[in-house]
Amino acid sequence: MTIRVLIADDQMMVRQGFTVLLNAEPGIEVVGQAVDGLDAVAKVAELAPDVVLMDIRMPGVGGIEATSRVTSESSVKVLILTTFDLDEYVYDALRAGASGFLLKDASAAELAQAVRVVAAGDALLAPNITKRLIAEFSRTTAGPRAPLKDRVGALTERETEVLSLIAQGLSNAEIAARLLVAEQTVKTHVSRMLVKLNLRDRTQAAVFAYETGLVRPTGY
């Protein structure tokens, strides 16, 4: 099944470059381009892509606001693509519902893999950004917030364990190996956990785990 991609960036050369790179990849098709956040929201409604590559800094409606609008109105996945790896952008992008965050210096192979990972419903964060994200949660979260903490009580012991491992960056296969269960069993736990917590995807689950204090950063 072909993954339909929309590229939102205010620089024409960036849009065209990514279009060429992704169209050369099997199973990926760029179906449109958007020049800013407002255009991206409109194009999502018009073209129904599976994934939006969203720049952060664009004139008018920026990438963060556009991401919030797109994810609140559709099931489209957003992969933030930017030259900036500042904490505030990572935090705000994930808060807005982004499923991934990748720097523009990523290789063509890394970009294509990121699109596939996000389209499949997994979270994608560059390793250096993951460290910054953890540090940001450590700095801004003084302790678990009661309303969020109460929601964890709806989970089974195994679902809570899976949530914790997701927040630590493990894939379904890695979680299955850690827990000595089938990967399909992990997928079932993930699906049920997301429904119970009313979360959109694994990225939001990771954010939730840190905000509730279920997982605590170490070494930062």
Buried (B, 14 or more C-beta within 10 A) or exposed (E): EEBBBBBBBBEEEBBBBBBEBBEEBEEBBBBBBBBBBBBBBEBBEEBEBBBBBBBBEBEEBBBBBBBBBBBEEBEBBBBBBBEEBEBEBBBBBBEBBBBBBBBBEBEBEBBBBBBBBBBBBBBBBBEEBBBBBBBBBBEEBEEBEEEBBEBBEEBEEBBBBBBBBBBBBBBBEBBBEBBEBEBEBBBBBBEBBBEBBEBBBBBBBBBBBBBBBBBEBEEE
